[in-house]
C-alpha cells in the first residue's frame, strides 16, 4: 500500500481534533472510572477508556508524522488496531444501537467521533511495513485481556443495558472487527516481504 501523505496543515488539524478527542473521551469516562473506584475494582481502570487510548495513541502517531520523525512500527500497529476495531467497530455499533433505541444526537456524535478514528486507521495502515511476529503475540494478549474484562467485568459501555442476545451480537461484531484488523495487518505486512 502506498503511503498516504497529507500536507502539514491537514496533519495539524487532525492532531488538534485528536487532542480534543482525548479530552472529550476522558470526560466521558469519569462516571465509569468513579464507579470502578467505588467498587474497589481500580485495577480494571486501564481497560476502560478505549476511546481515550485511541485518541491518545493516534495523536502521538500523527505528531511523529507531522515532525517527520520515524514512528516505531509497534506504535503504528497498535494504534491501527485500536482505531480500526474500536473506531470503526464502535461507529458501526452505535448505528445499530440507534436502531434499537431510536435516533439520538448524542449517539450520532459517538458515531462521527468513532468513525473519525476508523478513517484515520486507514491512513495509519499506509505507514505500516513488515510486522515483527512478536507484535501479533502482543496484540493477541491485548485482545484476550480486553475481551475477557469486557465480558466478565463490564469494562465497556457497549455491553451494558443490552439483552443477552444483543450482547452476543455485539461480542460477535467486536470479534469480527478484531479478526479483520489482524488479517489486514497480516496482508499489509506480507506485501513488504
N, C-alpha and C positions, 0 to 999 in steps of 0.2 A: 504494500500500500504506500502510495506517495505521501510524503509529509505535507500536511495542510499548513500553509503559512498565513498568518494574519498580520496585518500591519500593527505597529506599536499602539496606535490609538484604540483599535478593537481589543487588543490584548489588555490594555489598561482598563477599558470599560468592563471586560469580563472579570478582571481582578477585583474591581470595585464592587461589581454585582455579587461576586462570591464572598467578599468581606461582609457585605450587607447580609448575605445568606447566613454567614457564621453567627451574626448577632441575632437574626430572626430565629434561626434554629435553636440557639441557646435559650432564648426567651421561651420558645415553645416547649422546651423540655423541663422548665422549672417545676411544674406540677409533678411530673414523673420522678424527677430526682428527689424532691422532698418526700414523696410517697415512699420511695425505696429507703431513704434515710430514716424515716419514722418507723419503718418496719424492720430496721436493723439488717437490711439487705444491701448495705453500702458497697459491698464487693461486686455487685452487679451493675453499678452505675456506669462503668466504662462501656458496657454493652448496650446501653440505652440510646445514646444520642447519635444515631446513624447519619441523619441529615447534617448535624453539626460536623461530624467527622468528614463527611463527603465534601462539604463546602470548604473545610479547613485544608484537607489534602489537595483539593483542586486549586485553591488559592496558592498553595506552596508550589505546585507544578507550574502554574501559569506565571508566577513570579520568576521562577527559574528560566522559563522560556523567554519572558519579557527581557530579562537581563542577559540573554544569550549565554547562559550557563548550561553545563551538561547536567541533565536531570538523572539522578540514579534510576536505573531501569526498574528496580523493585517499587520505587515510588510511583512511577508511571503505571506499573502493573496493578498495584493495589488500588490506586486512585481510579483507574479504568474500571476495575471490578466493582468497587463501591458505587461509582457513578452510574454504571450500567445497570447493576442489579437493583440498587435502592433508588436510583434516579428514574430510569425507565420503568422499573417494576412498580415503584410507588405511584408514578404517574398513571400507569395502566390500572393499578389497584383502585385509586381514588375515582377514576372514571367509572369503573364497575361498581364501586361502593355507592356512588351517587345514583346509580340505577336502583339500588335497594332503598335508599333513604330519601331520594329526591334531590333536585338540583340545589346547590348551596354555593354562594360566593366564597365562603371560607374554604371549602374543598376544591373549588375551581382554582383558588390561589395555590393550594397544595399541588394540584395537577401541573400548573405552569411552573412552579418552583422546582418540582422534581424532574419534569421533562427537560428543563433547562440543564440540569446535571446530566441527564441522559444524552442530550445533544453534545455536550462537552466531552462525554466519554468517547464519542466518535472521533473528535479532534485528538484526544489523548492517544487513541489507538494508532493514529498515524505516526506517532513518535516511538512506538514500541518496536524494539528489534528482537533479536534472538533472546529467548527467555531461558534463564537458568532453571533446570528441572526442580531445583530446591524451592523455587518460588511457588510452583504448583503444590508442593507439600505444605508450605506455609499457608497458602490460600485454602487448601483443604482443611487444615486445622481451624482456621478462622471460620470457615463455613460450618464445621461441626459445632464449635463453641457457640457461635451466634445463633444457629438454628435451634440448638438444644435450649439455650437460655430463652429464646423467643417462645418456644412451645411450652416449656415446663416452668418458667419463671415469669412469663408475660413481660419480657423486657422490650416489647414493641407494641405500639398502639394499634398496629394492624389487626391484631387478633382479639382485641377487647370489644365487647358488645356485639359479637357475631355469634350466630348459631353454630352448632358443631359442624354442620355441612359447609357453611360459609368459611369456617376456619380451615377445613380440609382443602377447599378450593384455593384459599389464599396461600396455604403451605405449598400446594402443587404449583401455583403461579410463581412463587419465590424460587422454588427448586428448579423450575424450568428456566427462569432467568439466570440462576446460578450456573446451570449446566451450559446454557447458551454462551454466557460470558467466558467460561473455561474453554469451550470449543472455539470461540472467536480468538481467544488468546493463543491457543494451540495452533490454529491455522495461520495466524499472523506471524508467529514465531517460526513456523515451518518455511515461510516464504523467505526468511533471512538465513537459511542454512547454506 
